[in-house]
Amino acid sequence: MVPFTFIHAADLHLGSPFRSLAKSPETVRERLREATFVALRRLVEAAKREKADFIVLSGDLYDAADRSLRAQLRLQRAIAELTEHGIEVFAVHGNHDPESGRQAKLDPPPGFFVFGADEVRCLPAHTRGGEVAAHVYGISYPHAAVSDNLALRFQKKEGASFHIAVLHANVDGDPAHDNYAPCRLEELVASGFDYWALGHVHHRRVMHEYPHVVYPGNLQGRSIRETDGKGAYVVKVSASGEAEMKFLDVADVLWQEAVVSIEGIEREQALKEKLLEAVDGLRASSKGRPVVARIRLEGRGALHERLLEPSVAEEWLTELRDWIGLPEGADGDWLWPESLAVRTSGMTRLEAGAEEDGFVGELLRAGLEASEDEERSSKLFKESLDSLRKHPSLRNWIDSRSHGERAEWIRQAMELSASLLREEE
């Protein structure tokens, strides 16, 4: 077979509005508004630099079904540049940008192929020299919520030595993402394809090798749940069919989380110094890129109860922003603290409090039992959050929490409850 190089990217989410930071400084909002487009530009430059023969884009090219004109024009320009350099581009649409979404009437550049939603098609992908390098297969979403197992529709066709399946799907039911086009890893491995180019899950992972089953993640992080570098995989396939993978980090803005422990801290001055130290660490690891950060306070310490007082966490966040200073200019390597989360514990251990007589002891015993038993923690969650579970999106999010997450929340609720009850006494 002829050796070739391709790039696998997914979840570009061009035009993402970053609504969660609507109240942040204009400098931050301006940089984030451009971040997905800057990541796309870096992908184009990487494809030319790596001498890629073609690119596959595995869905969610746009952030919304009704694509913004700006996003469509930017993508058209980027793909035209790629195809002018002999780099073919193959794409599918996912749940964010289904085929049914509103689109501007723009001419697709030659060498740009978008798979339809009616059936899985097979197209030849060529090297820059014009030889057939691989067969690329794909199918788009007709609408936002696809519940069918689309992977079962993929069938190999003769005429190529390497076969790439492009699919936007949730493999093995990742609870952090909507279960669209659900399929099983074992199905993909047994399908006979050489490379499953997946999209939808925003955290990169290689689920299997030979055949390769790969999520590259998204090009640009869009929230604090999507930390660190983001990008695409460069895949070099040798004449013997071996696949060498390299990750390209093209993110323009980094989302980072820093953990600060309150253990051993008794004075606010010491906490201030540790917060500033954490900020310096984030800046040092960003390699000159802007950072949107969440600071998470953890550990068991004397400051716990003071941190739980109303508005105290918000006051710390406000002061931290003042110490750092407002970002100056959208092009700088600024850091913006997005939030400060308190996940600390008090000096009094719950187990000791549970041995007490009276209502507080009874409350803590019940909570500990629930936190240690998966079935009980699930039942307690459903009962306690019943009003929230009436909202479909919140219900799905609540029900997808792991036992470990539920246990942590229950213990935090017990500590806060016990603290407030003792204050009343």
C-alpha positions as CSV (number, residue, x, y, z in Angstrom):
1,M,0.0,0.0,0.0
2,V,1.1,3.6,-0.5
3,P,2.1,5.4,2.7
4,F,0.1,8.5,3.6
5,T,-0.6,11.1,6.3
6,F,-4.0,12.3,7.5
7,I,-5.3,14.5,10.3
8,H,-8.3,13.5,12.4
9,A,-10.1,16.4,14.1
10,A,-13.6,16.7,15.6
11,D,-15.9,19.1,17.5
12,L,-14.7,22.4,16.1
13,H,-17.8,24.1,17.5
14,L,-17.1,27.2,15.4
15,G,-18.9,30.3,16.7
16,S,-19.2,29.0,20.3
17,P,-20.7,31.9,22.3
18,F,-19.1,31.0,25.7
19,R,-22.2,32.2,27.5
20,S,-20.9,31.1,30.9
21,L,-18.4,34.0,30.8
22,A,-20.9,36.7,29.8
23,K,-20.0,38.8,32.9
24,S,-16.2,38.5,32.4
25,P,-14.1,41.5,31.1
26,E,-14.4,42.4,27.5
27,T,-10.8,41.4,26.9
28,V,-11.6,37.8,28.0
29,R,-14.9,37.7,26.0
30,E,-13.2,39.1,22.9
31,R,-10.4,36.5,23.0
32,L,-12.8,33.6,23.5
33,R,-15.1,34.8,20.7
34,E,-12.1,34.3,18.4
35,A,-10.7,31.2,20.1
36,T,-12.4,28.5,17.9
37,F,-11.4,30.3,14.7
38,V,-7.8,30.7,15.9
39,A,-7.7,26.9,16.7
40,L,-9.0,26.3,13.1
41,R,-6.3,28.5,11.7
42,R,-3.7,26.6,13.6
43,L,-5.1,23.3,12.3
44,V,-4.7,24.5,8.8
45,E,-1.1,25.6,9.4
46,A,-0.4,22.2,11.0
47,A,-1.8,20.3,8.0
48,K,0.4,22.2,5.6
49,R,3.4,21.8,7.9
50,E,2.9,18.0,8.4
51,K,2.3,17.6,4.6
52,A,-1.0,15.9,5.3
53,D,-2.7,14.2,2.3
54,F,-6.2,14.7,3.7
55,I,-8.2,15.6,6.8
56,V,-11.3,14.0,8.4
57,L,-13.7,16.1,10.5
58,S,-15.9,14.0,12.8
59,G,-18.9,16.2,13.4
60,D,-20.0,19.3,15.2
61,L,-18.2,21.6,12.9
62,Y,-20.5,24.4,14.1
63,D,-21.7,25.1,17.5
64,A,-25.4,25.4,16.6
65,A,-27.8,23.9,14.1
66,D,-28.5,27.4,12.7
67,R,-24.9,28.1,11.8
68,S,-23.7,31.6,12.1
69,L,-22.7,33.2,8.8
70,R,-19.4,34.2,10.2
71,A,-18.6,30.6,11.2
72,Q,-19.6,29.3,7.7
73,L,-17.4,31.8,5.9
74,R,-14.4,31.1,8.1
75,L,-14.7,27.4,7.5
76,Q,-15.1,27.9,3.8
77,R,-12.0,30.0,3.7
78,A,-9.9,27.5,5.8
79,I,-11.0,24.5,3.7
80,A,-10.3,26.4,0.4
81,E,-6.7,27.0,1.7
82,L,-6.3,23.4,2.5
83,T,-7.6,22.1,-0.9
84,E,-5.5,24.6,-2.7
85,H,-2.5,22.8,-1.1
86,G,-3.8,19.5,-2.3
87,I,-5.3,18.5,1.0
88,E,-8.7,16.9,0.7
89,V,-11.2,17.3,3.5
90,F,-14.0,14.8,4.5
91,A,-16.6,15.8,7.1
92,V,-19.8,14.7,8.8
93,H,-22.3,16.7,10.7
94,G,-23.2,15.8,14.4
95,N,-25.8,16.7,16.9
96,H,-24.8,20.4,17.2
97,D,-24.9,21.0,13.4
98,P,-27.2,18.4,11.9
99,E,-28.0,18.4,8.2
100,S,-31.4,19.9,8.9
101,G,-29.9,23.1,10.3
102,R,-30.1,26.4,8.5
103,Q,-27.2,27.0,6.2
104,A,-26.0,29.8,3.9
105,K,-25.9,29.1,0.2
106,L,-22.1,29.0,-0.2
107,D,-20.1,27.0,-2.8
108,P,-18.1,24.2,-1.2
109,P,-14.4,24.3,-2.3
110,P,-13.3,21.6,-4.7
111,G,-11.9,18.7,-2.6
112,F,-14.3,19.2,0.3
113,F,-16.7,16.3,0.8
114,V,-19.6,16.3,3.3
115,F,-21.3,13.0,3.9
116,G,-25.1,13.1,3.8
117,A,-27.6,11.7,6.3
118,D,-29.4,9.2,4.2
119,E,-26.8,6.4,4.1
120,V,-23.2,5.6,4.8
121,R,-21.2,6.6,1.7
122,C,-17.7,5.5,0.7
123,L,-15.3,8.0,-1.0
124,P,-11.7,7.6,-2.1
125,A,-9.1,9.7,-0.3
126,H,-6.0,10.5,-2.3
127,T,-2.4,11.3,-1.7
128,R,-1.1,14.7,-2.9
129,G,0.4,12.6,-5.8
130,G,-3.1,11.5,-6.9
131,E,-2.9,7.9,-5.7
132,V,-5.8,6.3,-3.7
133,A,-4.6,6.2,-0.1
134,A,-7.7,5.0,1.7
135,H,-11.4,4.7,1.5
136,V,-13.3,7.1,3.8
137,Y,-16.8,6.3,5.0
138,G,-19.3,8.6,6.8
139,I,-22.8,9.6,7.6
140,S,-24.2,12.8,9.0
141,Y,-27.0,13.4,11.5
142,P,-30.3,14.3,9.9
143,H,-31.4,16.0,13.1
144,A,-30.0,16.8,16.5
145,A,-31.0,13.7,18.5
146,V,-30.0,10.4,16.8
147,S,-30.7,7.3,18.8
148,D,-29.9,4.7,16.1
149,N,-26.7,2.7,16.2
150,L,-25.2,4.2,13.0
151,A,-22.0,2.1,13.3
152,L,-23.9,-1.0,12.3
153,R,-24.5,0.6,8.8
154,F,-20.8,0.8,7.9
155,Q,-19.7,-1.8,5.4
156,K,-16.2,-2.0,3.8
157,K,-15.8,-1.8,0.1
158,E,-13.0,-3.2,-2.1
159,G,-10.6,-0.9,-3.8
160,A,-8.3,0.4,-1.0
161,S,-5.8,-1.0,1.5
162,F,-6.9,1.2,4.4
163,H,-10.4,2.0,5.5
164,I,-11.4,5.0,7.7
165,A,-14.9,5.3,9.3
166,V,-16.0,8.8,10.3
167,L,-18.7,8.8,13.0
168,H,-20.1,11.2,15.6
169,A,-21.2,8.8,18.3
170,N,-21.1,7.8,22.0
171,V,-19.1,4.6,22.4
172,D,-19.9,2.5,25.4
173,G,-22.3,5.2,26.8
174,D,-20.0,7.9,28.2
175,P,-22.2,9.5,30.9
176,A,-20.7,12.9,30.4
177,H,-22.2,13.2,26.9
178,D,-25.6,12.7,25.4
179,N,-26.1,9.1,24.2
180,Y,-26.4,9.9,20.5
181,A,-25.7,7.2,17.9
182,P,-24.8,4.8,20.7
183,C,-22.5,1.8,19.9
184,R,-20.2,-0.6,21.6
185,L,-16.4,-0.7,21.3
186,E,-16.5,-4.4,20.6
187,E,-18.7,-3.7,17.5
188,L,-16.2,-1.2,16.1
189,V,-13.2,-3.5,16.7
190,A,-14.9,-6.4,15.0
191,S,-16.1,-4.3,12.0
192,G,-13.0,-4.8,9.8
193,F,-12.2,-1.0,9.6
194,D,-8.6,0.1,10.2
195,Y,-9.5,3.4,11.9
196,W,-12.6,4.7,13.5
197,A,-12.4,8.5,13.4
198,L,-14.8,9.5,16.2
199,G,-16.3,12.7,17.4
200,H,-18.8,13.8,20.1
201,V,-16.7,13.1,23.3
202,H,-14.5,16.2,24.0
203,H,-11.8,14.4,25.9
204,R,-9.2,12.8,23.7
205,R,-8.7,9.1,24.1
206,V,-7.4,6.2,22.1
207,M,-9.9,3.5,22.9
208,H,-8.2,0.7,20.9
209,E,-5.2,0.2,18.6
210,Y,-5.2,-2.0,15.5
211,P,-7.9,-1.3,14.6
212,H,-7.7,2.2,16.0
213,V,-10.7,3.7,17.7
214,V,-10.0,7.3,18.5
215,Y,-11.6,10.4,19.9
216,P,-9.3,13.5,19.3
217,G,-11.4,15.7,21.6
218,N,-12.4,19.2,20.5
219,L,-10.1,21.8,19.0
220,Q,-10.7,24.5,21.7
221,G,-11.9,24.0,25.3
222,R,-15.3,25.6,25.9
223,S,-15.7,25.3,29.7
224,I,-13.9,24.4,32.9
225,R,-14.9,20.8,32.2
226,E,-12.5,20.8,29.2
227,T,-9.1,21.6,30.7
228,D,-5.6,21.6,29.2
229,G,-4.6,21.4,25.6
230,K,-7.0,20.6,22.8
231,G,-6.4,19.7,19.2
232,A,-6.2,16.9,16.6
233,Y,-4.2,13.8,15.8
234,V,-1.7,13.5,12.9
235,V,-1.7,9.9,11.7
236,K,1.1,8.6,9.5
237,V,0.3,5.3,7.9
238,S,3.3,3.3,6.6
239,A,3.5,1.0,3.6
240,S,3.0,-1.9,5.9
241,G,-0.2,-0.4,7.5
242,E,1.4,0.7,10.8
243,A,-0.2,3.8,12.2
244,E,2.0,6.4,14.0
245,M,-0.1,9.0,15.9
246,K,1.0,12.4,17.2
247,F,-1.3,14.8,19.0
248,L,-1.3,18.5,18.0
249,D,-2.3,21.0,20.6
250,V,-4.0,23.9,18.7
251,A,-6.1,25.5,21.5
252,D,-5.9,29.3,21.7
253,V,-7.2,29.7,25.3
254,L,-6.6,27.1,28.1
255,W,-9.1,26.2,30.8
256,Q,-7.3,25.1,33.9
257,E,-8.1,24.1,37.4
258,A,-5.8,24.5,40.4
259,V,-6.3,22.8,43.7
260,V,-5.3,24.6,46.9
261,S,-5.3,22.7,50.2
262,I,-6.3,24.4,53.4
263,E,-4.7,21.7,55.6
264,G,-2.4,23.3,58.2
265,I,-3.6,26.8,57.4
266,E,-5.1,28.8,60.3
267,R,-4.7,32.4,59.0
268,E,-6.2,34.1,55.9
269,Q,-2.8,35.5,55.1
270,A,-1.4,32.1,54.5
271,L,-4.4,31.2,52.3
272,K,-3.8,34.4,50.2
273,E,-0.2,33.4,49.6
274,K,-1.2,29.9,48.5
275,L,-3.8,31.2,46.1
276,L,-1.3,33.5,44.5
277,E,1.2,30.7,44.3
278,A,-1.4,28.5,42.5
279,V,-2.0,31.3,40.0
280,D,1.8,31.6,39.3
281,G,1.9,27.8,38.7
282,L,-1.0,28.0,36.1
283,R,0.8,30.8,34.3
284,A,4.1,29.0,34.2
285,S,2.4,25.9,32.6
286,S,0.4,27.8,30.0
287,K,3.3,28.3,27.6
288,G,2.3,31.9,26.9
289,R,-1.4,31.3,26.3
290,P,-4.3,33.0,28.1
291,V,-5.8,30.9,30.9
292,V,-9.4,30.8,32.3
293,A,-9.0,29.2,35.7
294,R,-11.0,27.7,38.5
295,I,-9.4,27.6,41.9
296,R,-10.7,24.6,44.0
297,L,-10.1,24.7,47.8
298,E,-9.8,21.3,49.3
299,G,-8.6,19.5,52.4
300,R,-9.5,19.5,56.1
301,G,-8.6,22.6,58.0
302,A,-9.5,25.3,60.5
303,L,-10.7,27.8,57.8
304,H,-13.4,25.4,56.6
305,E,-16.4,26.9,58.5
306,R,-15.3,30.5,57.6
307,L,-15.2,29.6,53.9
308,L,-18.7,28.3,54.1
309,E,-20.1,31.6,55.4
310,P,-22.3,33.4,52.9
311,S,-20.5,35.5,50.2
312,V,-17.0,34.6,51.6
313,A,-16.0,32.5,48.6
314,E,-17.2,35.3,46.3
315,E,-15.2,37.8,48.3
316,W,-12.0,35.7,47.9
317,L,-12.6,35.5,44.2
318,T,-13.1,39.2,43.8
319,E,-9.9,40.0,45.7
320,L,-8.0,37.4,43.8
321,R,-9.0,39.1,40.5
322,D,-8.0,42.4,41.9
323,W,-4.5,41.1,43.0
324,I,-4.0,39.7,39.5
325,G,-5.4,42.7,37.7
326,L,-7.7,42.9,34.7
327,P,-6.4,41.4,31.4
328,E,-4.8,44.1,29.3
329,G,-5.4,43.5,25.6
330,A,-6.9,40.4,24.0
331,D,-3.6,39.3,22.7
332,G,-1.8,39.0,26.1
333,D,-1.0,35.9,28.1
334,W,-3.5,36.9,30.8
335,L,-5.1,34.7,33.5
336,W,-8.8,35.2,34.5
337,P,-10.1,33.4,37.6
338,E,-13.5,32.1,36.4
339,S,-14.6,30.8,39.8
340,L,-13.5,29.7,43.3
341,A,-15.0,26.4,44.5
342,V,-15.0,25.4,48.1
343,R,-14.7,21.7,48.6
344,T,-13.1,21.7,52.0
345,S,-13.9,19.7,55.2
346,G,-14.0,20.8,58.9
347,M,-11.7,19.6,61.7
348,T,-14.5,17.6,63.3
349,R,-14.7,14.2,61.5
350,L,-18.1,13.0,60.5
351,E,-17.5,9.6,61.9
352,A,-16.9,11.1,65.4
353,G,-20.0,13.3,65.2
354,A,-22.1,10.3,64.2
355,E,-21.4,8.7,67.6
356,E,-23.2,11.6,69.3
357,D,-26.7,11.3,70.7
358,G,-29.5,13.5,69.4
359,F,-30.6,14.8,66.1
360,V,-27.1,15.8,64.7
361,G,-25.7,12.3,65.4
362,E,-28.8,10.7,63.8
363,L,-28.4,12.9,60.8
364,L,-24.7,12.1,60.4
365,R,-25.3,8.4,60.8
366,A,-28.0,8.4,58.1
367,G,-25.7,10.4,55.8
368,L,-22.7,8.2,56.3
369,E,-24.7,5.1,55.5
370,A,-26.0,6.7,52.3
371,S,-22.5,7.8,51.3
372,E,-21.1,4.3,51.7
373,D,-23.8,2.5,49.8
374,E,-24.3,3.0,46.1
375,E,-28.0,2.2,46.1
376,R,-28.7,4.4,49.1
377,S,-26.8,7.4,47.7
378,S,-28.7,7.1,44.4
379,K,-32.1,6.9,46.3
380,L,-31.2,9.9,48.5
381,F,-30.2,12.0,45.5
382,K,-33.4,11.3,43.7
383,E,-35.5,12.1,46.8
384,S,-33.6,15.2,47.8
385,L,-33.3,16.7,44.3
386,D,-36.8,15.8,43.1
387,S,-37.8,19.3,42.2
388,L,-34.6,19.7,40.0
389,R,-35.2,16.4,38.3
390,K,-38.4,17.7,36.7
391,H,-36.1,19.6,34.3
392,P,-35.0,17.0,31.6
393,S,-31.4,18.3,31.2
394,L,-30.9,18.6,35.0
395,R,-32.4,15.1,35.5
396,N,-30.0,13.6,33.0
397,W,-27.1,15.3,34.6
398,I,-28.1,14.3,38.2
399,D,-28.8,10.7,37.2
400,S,-25.4,10.4,35.5
401,R,-23.4,11.3,38.6
402,S,-21.1,8.5,39.8
403,H,-21.4,7.0,43.3
404,G,-18.1,8.7,44.2
405,E,-19.5,12.1,43.3
406,R,-22.8,11.5,45.1
407,A,-20.8,10.4,48.2
408,E,-18.7,13.6,48.2
409,W,-21.8,15.8,47.9
410,I,-23.6,14.0,50.7
411,R,-20.5,14.4,53.0
412,Q,-20.3,18.1,52.2
413,A,-24.0,18.5,52.9
414,M,-23.6,16.7,56.3
415,E,-20.7,18.9,57.3
416,L,-22.6,22.1,56.4
417,S,-25.8,20.9,58.1
418,A,-24.0,19.9,61.3
419,S,-22.1,23.2,61.4
420,L,-25.3,25.2,61.0
421,L,-27.3,23.1,63.5
422,R,-24.6,23.5,66.1
423,E,-24.5,27.3,65.5
424,E,-28.3,27.3,66.2
425,E,-27.7,25.4,69.4
